[in-house]
Amino acid sequence: MISKNEESFTDNVQSEKKYYESDEDIQPLKVGDIIQNRFLISQKIGEGSFGSVFKVLDRKNNNAQWAMKVEADEDESSLLEREIKVLIELRKQQGFPQIKFYGQERGYTYCIMTMLGKNLEQIFRKLGGVLNLATVLRLAIQFNR
Ligand SMILES: Nc1ncnc2c1ncn2[C@@H]1O[C@H](COP(=O)(O)OP(=O)(O)OP(=O)(O)O)[C@@H](O)[C@H]1O
């Protein structure tokens, strides 16, 4: 997992590292579960190439909504750990989800971050598979930032 040194410059990003004593500690995270006695998993948002993304409610912060990406701790090298390091580097940069909390729970690495709006694929589908010139230009301006 990410080293203590890196944690020290994360500026408010909190982390929790867990060690597993037996396979029984490793169970799939699912809707209804609570992480760190704080984040309630409320809904699955999507699935990426190496993990799932859920909406979570922060019970210590007025049920604020965050997105949580999880990856099973199966391999030595974790893509999510790499993504966490990149998100830490990109903190306070416009256009990127802001990482709030990361750690390990029941055989999974998780990363809790700000919730983004609809992705481009969802917008494209909503618009019936056609993007008009104004939308394309607005997207190009955003990509260029
Ligand atoms: N912070 C977030 N807020 C809202 N939705 C998110 C957030 N992060 C990811 N998602 C959604 O979850 C789904 C999976 O995202 P994820 O980043 O795991 O994979 P991806 O970017 O689609 O693909 P890949 O894993 O190949 O990079 C996507 O539909 C994405 O829109």
Ligand as a Chemical Component Dictionary entry (heavy atoms), coordinates in Angstrom:
data_LIG
# 
_chem_comp.id                   LIG 
_chem_comp.type                 NON-POLYMER 
_chem_comp.pdbx_formal_charge   0 
_chem_comp.three_letter_code    LIG 
# 
loop_
_chem_comp_atom.comp_id 
_chem_comp_atom.atom_id 
_chem_comp_atom.alt_atom_id 
_chem_comp_atom.type_symbol 
_chem_comp_atom.charge 
_chem_comp_atom.model_Cartn_x 
_chem_comp_atom.model_Cartn_y 
_chem_comp_atom.model_Cartn_z 
_chem_comp_atom.pdbx_ordinal 
LIG N1  N1  N 0 -15.601 10.008 -9.221  1  
LIG C1  C1  C 0 -16.582 9.463  -9.961  2  
LIG N2  N2  N 0 -17.832 9.989  -9.918  3  
LIG C2  C2  C 0 -18.843 9.450  -10.645 4  
LIG N3  N3  N 0 -18.713 8.381  -11.459 5  
LIG C3  C3  C 0 -17.482 7.825  -11.549 6  
LIG C4  C4  C 0 -16.361 8.316  -10.812 7  
LIG N4  N4  N 0 -15.280 7.546  -11.111 8  
LIG C5  C5  C 0 -15.714 6.642  -12.001 9  
LIG N5  N5  N 0 -17.023 6.793  -12.268 10 
LIG C6  C6  C 0 -17.851 5.997  -13.206 11 
LIG O1  O1  O 0 -17.654 4.621  -12.925 12 
LIG C7  C7  C 0 -17.477 3.885  -14.148 13 
LIG C8  C8  C 0 -16.198 3.099  -14.084 14 
LIG O2  O2  O 0 -15.120 4.006  -13.940 15 
LIG P1  P1  P 0 -13.625 3.550  -13.944 16 
LIG O3  O3  O 0 -12.788 4.774  -13.724 17 
LIG O4  O4  O 0 -13.447 2.395  -13.006 18 
LIG O5  O5  O 0 -13.383 2.928  -15.359 19 
LIG P2  P2  P 0 -13.318 3.579  -16.778 20 
LIG O6  O6  O 0 -12.625 4.909  -16.695 21 
LIG O7  O7  O 0 -14.690 3.535  -17.362 22 
LIG O8  O8  O 0 -12.411 2.531  -17.547 23 
LIG P3  P3  P 0 -10.920 2.083  -17.218 24 
LIG O9  O9  O 0 -10.951 1.235  -15.990 25 
LIG O10 O10 O 0 -10.538 1.313  -18.414 26 
LIG O11 O11 O 0 -10.113 3.347  -17.028 27 
LIG C9  C9  C 0 -17.507 4.916  -15.280 28 
LIG O12 O12 O 0 -18.790 4.849  -15.860 29 
LIG C10 C10 C 0 -17.338 6.242  -14.627 30 
LIG O13 O13 O 0 -18.117 7.231  -15.248 31 
# 
loop_
_chem_comp_bond.comp_id 
_chem_comp_bond.atom_id_1 
_chem_comp_bond.atom_id_2 
_chem_comp_bond.value_order 
_chem_comp_bond.pdbx_ordinal 
LIG N1  C1  SING 1  
LIG C1  N2  SING 2  
LIG C1  C4  DOUB 3  
LIG N2  C2  DOUB 4  
LIG C2  N3  SING 5  
LIG N3  C3  DOUB 6  
LIG C3  C4  SING 7  
LIG C3  N5  SING 8  
LIG C4  N4  SING 9  
LIG N4  C5  DOUB 10 
LIG C5  N5  SING 11 
LIG N5  C6  SING 12 
LIG C6  O1  SING 13 
LIG C6  C10 SING 14 
LIG O1  C7  SING 15 
LIG C7  C8  SING 16 
LIG C7  C9  SING 17 
LIG C8  O2  SING 18 
LIG O2  P1  SING 19 
LIG P1  O3  DOUB 20 
LIG P1  O4  SING 21 
LIG P1  O5  SING 22 
LIG O5  P2  SING 23 
LIG P2  O6  DOUB 24 
LIG P2  O7  SING 25 
LIG P2  O8  SING 26 
LIG O8  P3  SING 27 
LIG P3  O9  DOUB 28 
LIG P3  O10 SING 29 
LIG P3  O11 SING 30 
LIG C9  O12 SING 31 
LIG C9  C10 SING 32 
LIG C10 O13 SING 33 
# 
